[in-house]
Amino acid sequence: ISLLREGVTVMVYVLNKNGQPLMPTNRHGKVRRLLKTNKVKVVKHCPFTIQLLYDTTNYTQTITLGVDAGSKHIGLSATTKDRVLFEADVEIRNDISKLLEARYKFRHSRRNRKTRYRKKRFNNRVSSKHKGWLAPSIEHKIQSHFAVIERVHRLLPITEIVVETASFDIQLLEAQLE
């Protein structure tokens, strides 16, 4: 169980008997002894998560989850006052609009193969029917942010979430670099 990553000890995430997250530990010897005596069971291997099979107190510290919401990457960091409990950099899919365009082209060529000419219809589009509709690529990015935060929430007893939102003028930055 003793895993090291660039000199940082990897945390073992702990769930109580009911599946609620507790504070993680880096006491790998204790975890190994608990596994040998069948007092815990392994729930997940990556990240390594165990579930206690006995009753315990549900004492937790305040954990802040910092989220850097980006269009291509999501940065996550769960910390207490004195240590980092979880870090991740998640890459979001950026190929959805290309795949939808390819699907549109295949559909278009299939419909025009052996049929008469038919006028294009624009009143049956989703964007005209539903107000508040978002493009599938944008919808996926939003859902990815929620899914990643929920995944961390299942591992750690998060008490506060801080989301960093900043808008940059990319053209201005590129002009300054030139």
Buried (B, 14 or more C-beta within 10 A) or exposed (E): EEEEEEEEEBBBBBBBEEEEBBBBEBEBEEBEEBBEEEEBEEBEEEBBBBBBEEEEEEEBEEBBBBBBBBEEEBBBBBBBEEEEBBEEEBEBEEEBEEEEEEEEEEEEEEEEEEEEEEEEEEEEEEEEEEEEEEEEBEEBBEEBBEEBBEEBBBBBBBEEBEEEEEEEEEEEEEEEEE
